[in-house]
Amino acid sequence: MERSNSLLYACKYRGNRIAFEKAVLRFGLRIVYASSVEDLREAMRNEEFCLTIADISGFEREILDELKEYENSRKGGLLIVLPESYTKQEIGDSFSHVMTKPLKVPEVLRLIRYYSERNTRDGENFSMDDKS
């Protein structure tokens, strides 16, 4: 089955969504936005995504439980974006891809490209060190 050409972006702040959209439009992905945990649950329940990016700034910690369950389902890639006030140790080693703000845009774009093209590259694993 071919993977979705949609990306789920969970983010509370409109300005971040606008900047994100400008950066990723070149990939030709349809972007679905979630600005609440309820929106996130509904989107994850109703559609498969090649990648979910969750900027957890402003969300309650319950979002991490939802995202962990989603990642465990292996329905698509997942990137957790932490605010500067968090450390990776605070959320543990439970997520594959975690970045702390300020983001390194080339790394994020490489991750998006990888997952958007993954339907033809099944079986490969992504590494943040991968320069391909």
N, C-alpha and C positions, 0 to 999 in steps of 0.2 A: 504494500500500500504506500502510495506517495505521501510524503509528509506535507503538512500545512505550509502555506506561504504567508502565514500570519505570525505576528510577533505580539506578545502581551507585555504591556509596560504599565507596571503599578507605580503610581507616583501621586503624592498629595498635592504637589504644587504646579500650577498651570505654567509658570515660566519655565520650569524644568521640562515639562512636556513639549513646549514649543521648541526649545533648543534641541531636544532629543529628536523630534520629528525632522527638523532641518538636517540633522547629521545622518539620519538613516534612510531618507527618501531614495537615495541612489540605489539602494538594494532592491527596490521594487516590492517591498513587503507591505502587506496591509497591517496597520498598527491598531490594536485594540487597547483602549486605556481603562485602567481601574484606579479610582481615586478613593476607594474604601475597601475594607476587608470583604464586605458583602459583594461589591462589584467583582473583586478578585475571585471569590468562590464561584459566582455565577459564570464568569468567563471560563474558568478552568473546567467547570462542569459541562459547559455547552460546546466547547470547541477545543481542538488540539492545536498547539502552537509549535513552531520550530524552535522558538526560544521565548522564555519569560525573563524579563528584567524587572527586578523589584527594588526600587529605591525606597528603603524602609523609613526614611526621614519623615517624622510626623505621624507615623502609624503606631498603634499600640503593639506591644510585643506579641500579641496573639497572631499577628501576621506571620511570624516565624514558624509557628505550628502548622499553619495552612501551607506554607511554602515547603516545609519539610515533607509533609504528606504528599504534596505534588511531586517533589523531586523523587521520592521513593517510588512513585507510580511509573517513573521513567517515560513519561509522555512527551518529553522534550527537554531541551537544555534549560538551565536556570542560572541566572546571575543575581546575586544579592549585592546591592550597593548600600554600604554602611555610611552613616553620617560620621563626620570627624570625631564626634564625641563617643563613638563606639570603638571597640577593638575587636579584632577577629576572635580573640579568646573569649569574649563575652557571649558569642553565639556558638562557640565550640567548633569542632571539626565536622559538623554535620552537613555542610554544604560543599559541593564540588568547586563552585566558582564564587569567590567573594572578593570584592574590591572596596576600598575605603576612599571616600572623597578626600581631596579632589581626584577625579578620575583621570586615568591616562587614556585619552580618547583613542589613540591607535590600537591599544589592547582591546577596548570595547568593540571597536569596529571590526577587528580581526575575529573576535568571538561571534559577532553577528554574521559576518560573512561565512564563517565555518558552519554555523547551524543553518543558515539559509540555503547553503549548498549541500548540506549533509544528505539529502535524499538520494544523491548519486554517489555518496561516499560512505555508505553504511559500514559500520564496524570500526571506523577510525576513532581514535580518542583525541580530544583537544587538550592541549597544554598551553597555559598562559605564556610559556616560553617559545611556542611554535611561531616561527616567523613566516610561514607559508602564506 
